[in-house]
Amino acid sequence: MVRLISWNVARRARALVAQAAAAGAREPDLLALQEVTPQTWPLWEAACATLGLRHVRCSLDGADPARAPAGPRRHGVLLASRRPLELAPALGVPWPESGLAARADGVEVHVVHVPNAANGLVKPRTLAAMRAGLAGRRGPVIACGDWNTPRRELPDGTVWSFARDGKGRLREERAGFWDEAELGVVPGLRELGFTDAFRALHGYASREPSWAWRHGGGWRLDHVFCSGALQPAASRYHHEWRLEGLSDHSALEVELTLRSSRAPGGR
């Protein structure tokens, strides 16, 4: 069994020690972080080593500072593992620092932080690139991260993208490509043989927003999908970490079983 924690750590350098302690107490085999900055990346590398996650890759390591369109802030994603990591072919997202691909013991892991709608068409283009890239993957694959979608998941399994407003009305300027790109990943990765680790175990009756407004309400933006021989055995959001102020996102912890071969971490 492999235990994975995916978490948007919100660029919070002052909370890093507490974040690492919270994640480390869960003894993950794989730790996938989003919103790691040039300042926090070396600190996370050192912290992961103390947690036994000695193999670390970060999308900011050697990244080309040029991108189009340019954004006001730059942050990347990180993957740490108990087992050696080797880089895998990237998904080709528009902003290279927002994605990372690596293999651990034959399991391919993709960490992606999808830019939010304030960045315009970069958001649907990233989601479209994710789907296109994952469509050609074979063997056991994990895709995880803060994907900034969907807006709503109804008890009957109906999913609304952020192409719709709060009442479910499709916005004219986001009809077509934008709507299709979001739905093509959540829930559309299922069409490619992927399993939504949280929904597979909890169904659609559970709302559990992983990002929430202070006055209540929010969205389930953080996901883990798996394919191939991987199956979810357990899945939970650590809402308490968000409520304690460690991040504005709840971490998602998933335990996956591998029907054949040996899983990373050897649990």
N, C-alpha and C positions, 0 to 999 in steps of 0.2 A: 504494500500500500504506500502511496505517496501523499504527503500532506502539503498542500499549497496554500499560501496566503497571498492574496492580491490586495494592494492598498494604495490609494492616492494619499500621500503623506503631506500634501498641500504646502510644500516648500517651507515647512516650519522648522527652521534650524534650532530654535530654542527648545522645541519639543522632541528633538531627535533622540536624546538619551532615553526618554520615557517611551517613545515610539518603539525603539529597538528592544527595550525591556519587555514591553507588552507582546510584541511579535515573538521574541525569543522564548518567552515563557510557554508558548504553544508548540515549541520544537518543530518548526516546519522543515520539510526537506527542500522546498523551493519557496523563495520569497520574491514576489514580483511587485515592484514599487513604481508609482507614477509621481510626477512633479518632483523629481530629484533635480537640484540645481547644480551649477558648476561649483558652488561653495559647499553644498551638502554631500555631493557625490563621493569625495575622498573620505568624509566622515562616515558615510554609510559603508564604504568598503571596509574600513577599520572595524566598525561595529559588527558587521556580518562575520568577520573573522572570529570575533570573540564568541559568537553564537554557534560556531561550527559550520557556518556557511562560507567556506574559504574560497569558493570559486565564484567570482563576481564578474558580470559584464554590465556595461552601462552605455547607453546610446550617445552619451555626451563625450565619451572617450574618443578623441580624434575627430569629432564631428566638424563638418564644414560649416562655418558660421553663416554662410550665405543661404538664403532661401527666399522664395517668392510665393505669396506676398509676405513681407516681413511682419512679425508680430511684436508687440510692445514688451513681452517677456519671453524668456527662453528657459525651458526645462525639459528634462528627458525622462527615460524610463530605465529601470535597473532590474536585473535578474541575478539572484544569488542562490547557490546550490551546495548541498553537501557532496555531490558528485561532480567530477570534472565537466565543464561546459565547453562545447565547441560551437562556433557560430554556424547558423543555418541560413539559407537564402532568405533575404528580407521580403516583406510583402509589397514593397514599393509604394509606401504611403507618401503623400506630397511633402510633408515635413519629416525628413529622415529621423530626426531625434525623437519623434513621437512613437517610434516602433523599434522593437528589438526581437531577433529570432535566434534561438540557440537550441542545442540538443544536450540532454542529460540521459545517459544510459539508453539511448535509442528513442527517447521520447522528445518530440519536437515541441518547443514552447514558444509562443508568440505573446509578447506583452505590448499592448497598444494603448496609448492615451489619445483618444479622439478629441481634437479641438472642438470647443463649443460653438454655438451658432453665432457668437459675437465675431468670429473669424470668417464669417461668410461661407462661401462654397468649399472652403478647405474641409469643413466638417463632412458633407456628403461625399466629397471626393476621397477622403480618408476611408470612410466606410465602404465605398465601392471598391477601393483598392484592396481592402481587407477581404471582402468576399471573393474577389477575383483571384487573389493570391492563395487563399485557403482552399479554393475549389480544386486546385491541382495537387494538394498534399496527400500523401499516402502514409499508412502506418499510424501509430498512436500520436495524436496531436492535441495540445492544449492551447487555447486562445483565451487570454484574460486581460483585464484592465478596466479603466474608467472609459466607457464608450459614449457617454453623454446621450444616451437613448435607452429606453423609450420614454415618451411622456406618460403613458398610462397603459396598464395591463388589466383588463377586465376579468371578472371571475369566470367568464365563459371562454377565456383564452384569446379574446380579441385584443390586439395591440395597436395603440396609437403612436405614431411618430411625432416628433416636434414640428412636422409640417402642419400639424393641426393646432388649433388654439385650445384653451382650457375647456371649451364646450364640445370639442370634437370636430369642429368645422375646419375643412381643409383650406389653408391659406393659398390664395391664387399664386403668389410668388414662389411658393414651395411645392406646388403640385408637380407631379412627374418625377424628375430625377431625384430631388431631395427626399421626397417621401419614399420612393422605391429604394434608395440607398440605405436609409435607416431600417426599413422593414426587411431589407435583404440580409441584414446581420442579426437583428433581434426582432422577430424570432427566426428569420430566414436561413440562418446557418443550419437549421435542422434539415433543410432540403439538401444540404451537402453531407448529411450523415453525422452532424454534430449534435451533442446533447447539452442542453442548458442545465448545468449541475444543480442549480438552486431549484428551478421549476420542476425538474424531473423528480425531486424528492418531496417538494412542498406543494406542488400544484399551483393554481392561480388564485386560490382563496387567500393566500398570504400576500399582503402588499409589501411590507418591510422596505420602505425607502432607504437607500444607502446614502442619500444626501437629503437633508431636510431643512426647511425654513425654521427659524427660531420660534415662530408663532404656530408651527405645525404644518403638516403637509410636506411633500417632497417627491423624489423620484428614485427608482431603482436603476442607477446608472452604472453600477459596478458588476462585472460578470465574469464567470468562468464557463467556457464551453469546452467539451472534449469529444474526441472522435476515435475511430479505430477500436482497439481492444480495451480502451479506457472506459470505466464505468464509475459514476459517482456513488460513494457509499455514505457520505455525510457532507452536509453543507450548512453553514451558518454565517450570518453577518455579526460582527462584533460592534454592535451599536454602542456599547458602553464606552468604547475607546473614543468614539465621536462625541458622546455626551460629556466625557471627561475633558474635552477640548484638545485632544491629541491631533485631531484633523477635522476637517469639515465633511469627511467621508467615513463611512463605516467600512472596515476591512472585511473581505470575504474569505473565509477559510473553507477549504474543500478537501475531502479525502477521496482519493481515486484508487480504484483497484485495476490491475492490469491482468486480463484473462490469460495472457501467455507472456512468456519471457519474464524478466525481472524488472521491477519498478525502481525508479530512482530512490535512494535512501534505504532500500531494503527493509522496509517496515513489515 
